[in-house]
Amino acid sequence: MRVLQVAGEDSVILELANAEHVRLRISPRRFVSALVVILPGSPSMHRTIVVWRDMLGPDLFRALRLWALWRRVPDTGNTRPVT
């Protein structure tokens, strides 16, 4: 996975290494801590996304954590995808 882009309250778009884009519906059961965000896909997808704190800059990791917890991205004016 090269890019993770939030696409609404319950889904993300993944850009894979081969440049393929995959939309993944995220399960409501998510794990969020100061070190890691774990986003299990819906049961039919059989995928789980694990993002460690050191994989992103502090602002992007915070935005991902907030989205995972509250299903909203803070309005920072930054539209960059999480990479």
C-alpha positions as CSV (number, residue, x, y, z in Angstrom):
1,M,0.0,0.0,0.0
2,R,1.4,3.4,-1.0
3,V,-1.5,5.7,-0.2
4,L,-4.5,5.6,2.2
5,Q,-7.2,8.2,1.6
6,V,-10.2,8.7,3.8
7,A,-13.4,8.4,1.7
8,G,-16.2,9.2,4.0
9,E,-17.3,8.0,7.4
10,D,-16.7,4.3,6.9
11,S,-14.4,3.7,3.9
12,V,-10.9,4.4,2.6
13,I,-9.3,4.2,-0.8
14,L,-6.0,2.4,-1.0
15,E,-3.5,2.9,-3.7
16,L,-1.5,-0.3,-4.0
17,A,2.1,-0.6,-5.2
18,N,0.9,-1.5,-8.8
19,A,-1.1,1.8,-8.8
20,E,-4.4,0.0,-8.5
21,H,-7.0,1.8,-6.4
22,V,-9.2,-0.3,-4.0
23,R,-12.1,1.1,-2.0
24,L,-12.3,-0.7,1.4
25,R,-15.2,-0.4,3.7
26,I,-14.0,-0.2,7.3
27,S,-15.7,-2.1,10.1
28,P,-17.1,0.0,13.0
29,R,-14.8,-1.9,15.4
30,R,-11.5,-0.1,15.2
31,F,-8.5,0.0,17.5
32,V,-6.8,3.4,18.1
33,S,-3.9,4.1,20.5
34,A,-1.1,6.6,20.7
35,L,1.1,4.1,18.8
36,V,-1.1,2.4,16.3
37,V,-4.4,2.6,14.4
38,I,-5.9,-0.8,13.3
39,L,-8.7,-0.6,10.7
40,P,-10.3,-3.9,10.0
41,G,-12.2,-4.2,6.7
42,S,-15.7,-5.3,6.6
43,P,-16.1,-9.1,7.1
44,S,-16.5,-9.7,3.3
45,M,-13.2,-8.0,2.5
46,H,-10.8,-10.0,4.7
47,R,-8.3,-7.1,5.0
48,T,-7.0,-5.2,7.9
49,I,-4.9,-2.0,7.7
50,V,-2.4,-1.4,10.4
51,V,-0.7,2.1,10.6
52,W,2.0,2.7,13.1
53,R,2.8,6.1,14.5
54,D,6.2,6.3,12.8
55,M,4.7,5.6,9.4
56,L,3.2,9.1,9.2
57,G,4.1,12.6,10.3
58,P,2.5,13.7,13.6
59,D,-0.3,15.8,12.0
60,L,-1.4,13.1,9.6
61,F,-1.3,10.4,12.2
62,R,-3.4,12.6,14.5
63,A,-5.9,13.2,11.7
64,L,-6.1,9.4,11.1
65,R,-6.6,8.7,14.8
66,L,-9.4,11.3,15.0
67,W,-11.1,9.9,11.9
68,A,-10.9,6.3,13.2
69,L,-12.4,7.4,16.6
70,W,-15.0,10.0,15.5
71,R,-15.4,9.2,11.8
72,R,-14.6,12.8,10.9
73,V,-11.4,14.4,9.7
74,P,-10.4,17.7,11.5
75,D,-10.9,20.7,9.2
76,T,-7.3,21.8,8.8
77,G,-7.5,22.9,5.1
78,N,-5.1,20.1,4.4
79,T,-6.5,17.9,1.6
80,R,-3.4,15.7,1.2
81,P,-4.0,12.0,1.3
82,V,-2.4,10.0,4.1
83,T,0.7,8.5,2.5
